[in-house]
Amino acid sequence: MCKSHNYKVDPYSNEYRVGEWVISEKKRTELVGTQVILTESQRTPAYLGGTIVGFIPTSNGKCEVIFKEDQTLVGNEEAVGHRGWGNQRSVCYV
């Protein structure tokens, strides 16, 4: 979930960077090559998405997700109402 639309775009590589999320090293490895979608809430469709190409570690064991945009993911509803959200979580693995 990225309510504030605070992602960044590298104009040279067209890669997007988003988040400061807690994702374990093992999970990061598993996620490279999979899709990420950004939503404003647990009940709204994706406004941006793409294929994960890597991660950049930030403070306190958190990381930013690096992805290449895929415009076909805009409007994706797979995460809407998904039980994987849990309480007060901004990440859901579908």
N, C-alpha and C positions, 0 to 999 in steps of 0.2 A: 504494500500500500504506500502510495506516495501522494498524500493529500496536497502538499504544497507545490507540486510540479517543480521541485528543486533539482532536477537532473541537470547534468552538464553535457554539452556536445563538443567533442574535439573536431574543429573544422578541417583538420588535415586528414584524419583517419575516418571521420564520420562515425566514430564510436561514441556511445553514450555511457556516462558514469552516473550511478545513482546509489543513494542509501548510505547509511552508516549502521549496518545490521550485524548482529552476532550470528555468524555462520561458521561452524567448525571447519578445520582444515580438510577433514575427510569429506564433509558434505560439499565443500567448494569443489573438490576434485570430481565428485559425482555430477555436479551441476554444469560443468563446462560442456558446451554443445547442446544444452537443453534450452528451453524457452523461458523468458521472464516477461510478465505483463505487469504494467503499473495501473493501479486503480486509485480512485479517490476514497473509497470505502469498501467495506466487506460486501456491500450490496450493489455496487456499480460496475458496469463493464469496463474493460481496459481502454485507456486513452492512449497508450503507447506500449510497445512490446518489441521483442527481438530475441536473438540467439546469444546466449552468454558465451563470451570469449575469454573471460578471466576475471580476476579480483585484485583489488588494491587494498592491502591492510591499512587500517587507520588506527586510531587510539583504542586502548582498552580491549584489544582482541576483536574489534569490529572490522568491517570491510565495506568497500564500495563494490558494486557489481558493474562490470564492463560488458556492454552488449552492442551488437550490430542491429540496427532497426529492421523490423519486418512489418511493413504497413498492413499486411493481412491480419495482424493480431489486434488492430484497433477494433473495438467493439466485442472482443472475446469475452464470453460470460462463464467460462469454466470455473472461475473462483467465486462467482456470485453465490452467496449462501452456503459455500462449502464448509463441511464440518471441521476441516483442518485449521480453520482460523483460530479457534479457541478464544479465550477471554483476553482482551487487551493485547492482542498480537497483531503486528503489522506485516507479518510474513505468513503465507500459507503455501504448503507444497501440495500440488494437485497431482 
